[in-house]
């Protein structure tokens, strides 16, 4: 369900290309194991990860 919703949001925002792959990429970055792993890196914060996710989402939508 999350994948379908993210795909719909990407389409609504005007993203082009393989929306399924884009939705999968965005959702993979929210995986608990991935986030926990990244937070073990020195200086990494949840806020920084969120900012990076938002930046990627904006780029996929041409913004």
C-alpha positions as CSV (number, residue, x, y, z in Angstrom):
1,X,0.0,0.0,0.0
2,X,2.8,2.4,0.8
3,X,4.4,1.8,-2.6
4,X,1.1,2.6,-4.4
5,X,0.6,5.8,-2.4
6,X,4.2,7.0,-3.0
7,X,3.9,6.2,-6.7
8,X,0.6,8.2,-6.9
9,X,2.3,11.1,-5.1
10,X,5.2,11.1,-7.5
11,X,2.8,11.0,-10.5
12,X,0.7,13.9,-9.1
13,X,3.9,15.9,-8.5
14,X,4.8,15.5,-12.2
15,X,7.7,13.0,-11.9
16,X,8.4,11.1,-15.1
17,X,10.1,7.8,-15.9
18,X,9.8,4.6,-14.0
19,X,7.6,5.6,-11.1
20,X,7.7,2.1,-9.6
21,X,11.5,2.2,-9.3
22,X,11.4,5.7,-7.9
23,X,8.8,4.7,-5.3
24,X,10.9,1.7,-4.4
25,X,14.0,3.8,-4.0
26,X,12.3,6.3,-1.8
27,X,10.8,3.7,0.4
28,X,14.1,1.8,0.7
29,X,15.6,4.8,2.3
30,X,13.0,4.7,5.0
31,X,13.7,1.0,5.9
32,X,14.3,0.7,9.7
33,X,17.5,-1.4,9.2
34,X,18.9,1.1,6.8
35,X,18.1,4.1,9.0
36,X,19.6,2.4,12.1
37,X,22.7,1.6,10.1
38,X,23.1,5.2,8.9
39,X,22.6,6.6,12.4
40,X,25.6,4.6,13.6
41,X,27.8,6.8,11.3
42,X,29.6,9.6,13.2
43,X,27.8,12.9,12.9
44,X,24.7,11.4,11.2
45,X,21.4,12.5,12.5
46,X,17.8,11.6,11.9
47,X,17.2,15.2,10.7
48,X,20.0,15.0,8.2
49,X,18.6,11.7,6.8
50,X,15.2,13.3,6.6
51,X,16.6,16.3,4.7
52,X,18.4,14.0,2.3
53,X,15.2,12.0,1.7
54,X,13.3,15.2,1.0
55,X,16.0,16.4,-1.4
56,X,15.8,13.2,-3.4
57,X,12.1,13.3,-3.5
58,X,12.2,16.9,-4.8
59,X,14.8,16.0,-7.4
60,X,12.6,13.1,-8.7
61,X,9.8,15.6,-9.1
62,X,11.9,18.1,-10.9
63,X,12.0,20.7,-8.1
